[in-house]
């Protein structure tokens, strides 16, 4: 189908004309080119981007880059939504989710992991060392130990204090954009034109015990197809899961959307969900020519 027809079939024009759409937020976009290394990520994480960049400058692959990049965030006790220092669930347990995908379409993910901060690297091990895509909970932790990952307490003093304060009122609702840091989703293209992505999170603060968000779900929080491009997400996982966000962005790019148009289209779909003023959702994307896009539901 020609791109113009495909857009019409999706009813693009109608949605753009609808009120409220103008308030949606265009973020920065850039273009590198095939075979020109590139790293993009959700939120301002210069140290993580730098680590990813340096990995590629030292002949690492795009997959090495994204796993090394998000590892910086996972090890930062001051970040409250990734790795150590991530806010716990309602019971005071820090449970982490992560996923990775490479340029061959391989995928790995871990959900509901306690006691191990480098969950993106663990997801990579699932991808490379097992016949599976997802390992959950105790099984993922057993696998982490077997693979030599270090076990540690991820509930920092600061997180415990914040949790105890939260317990006083137990308000449960997504809070828009007061975070200074959130789920890290990172996409990279290396000098061979190979795309990879990683996504790592502690999920929503004070979530229900057992809750899993979009970040470890292939196609929701992350999707890579080297023939087309890659996308990753941050924000309220429930809103992203319901539109299979990252996979749809890649599919739209396959049918001719630019990364920017594809991110906007999926955010537009999310904007139709109820309660849409009370949560944030954001995607970043890159196509296999190194053109990028990013779009968010709310300012910030
Ligand atoms: N997407 C993550 C989740 O829902 C949270 C976030 O990005 O803040 O688990």
Boltz pocket constraint, residues with backbone or C-beta under 6 A from the ligand:
constraints:
  - pocket:
      binder: B
      contacts: [[A, 81], [A, 182], [A, 183], [A, 201], [A, 202], [A, 203], [A, 204], [A, 212], [A, 213], [A, 214], [A, 215], [A, 233], [A, 234], [A, 235], [A, 236], [A, 237], [A, 238]]
      max_distance: 6.0
